Amino acid sequence: MAVLACADARDAVAVMDESAGRSAAEVEGVETRGTAYLVFAAVKGGQLSKAEGRDAIDAMIDHSWYVAPDVYTRIVGKLESFE
């Protein structure tokens, strides 16, 4: 709830992955993005290469960030689609 309150107060985007938080954000009208969005933004912005973006995602998983296998596949596919 603190993330939502902070994002709402600043008219910002809340970064969160859990469905309960995203549901609450939707009710409150707060825009959300998932953690992978941060990596996508860094790759699209040129701060990370596609390979570094994939390494970042893999490192997060190695450090206990959970992502379902099908979602991981979509994340990697999206990273590969960037020009």
N, C-alpha and C positions, 0 to 999 in steps of 0.2 A: 504494500500500500504506500510505503514511503516513496518508491520510484514513481508511482502514479501521481502522488501529490506533488512531487518535485517537477515532473514533466508538465502537469496541468498548470502549476503556478508560473512556469516559464514559457508556456505555449510551445513546448518541445515534444520530441518523440521519446517515448519510453522504450528502452531496450529490455525485453524480457522474453523468455521462452515458454514458461509454464502456462498451460491453458487456463487455469483459474485466474491468473493475473490478466491475461489477455481478455477474458470474458468481462472482468471488472472494468478494464480499460474501455471496452466497447460500450458498456452501460454508461460510463462517465464521459464518453466522447473524447478519450485520449488516444492519439495515434500510437501504435506500437510497431516495433520491428524486432526480429530475432537477433541473437548474437551473431549468427553468420552474416547478417547484413553489414556489420562493421567490417568484416573481412572483405565482403563484396565491394564496399565503398572504397576501401584502401586499394584494392586491385584496380577498380575503375578509375580512381584518382591518380594512379601511377605511383603510389607510395609502396606498393608491393607488386611483385610480378605474379603471374598466375601460379607458378611453382611455389613461391613464398606464401601465397594465399592458401594453397593446399597444405603446405607444411604447417601453417598456423592452425588450420582446422584440425589436422592430425594431432598437433601438440595439445590442443584443447581437449581432444578426446583422450589422449594419453594422461591428461591431468583431471580425468573424471567428468568431463562435460559429456552428458549423454545425448546421443542423437540416434534415432532409429535408422537401421540400415538403408531403408528406402529413401529417407530424407538425406542421408549422407550421399547417396548416389545422385540425388537431385542437386545437392550443393556442389559436388565435384563437376557435374555436367554444366551447371551455371558458370562456375569458374572457368571452365574450358571454353565457354561460348564467348567470353570477353575478347575483344579485339586487342 
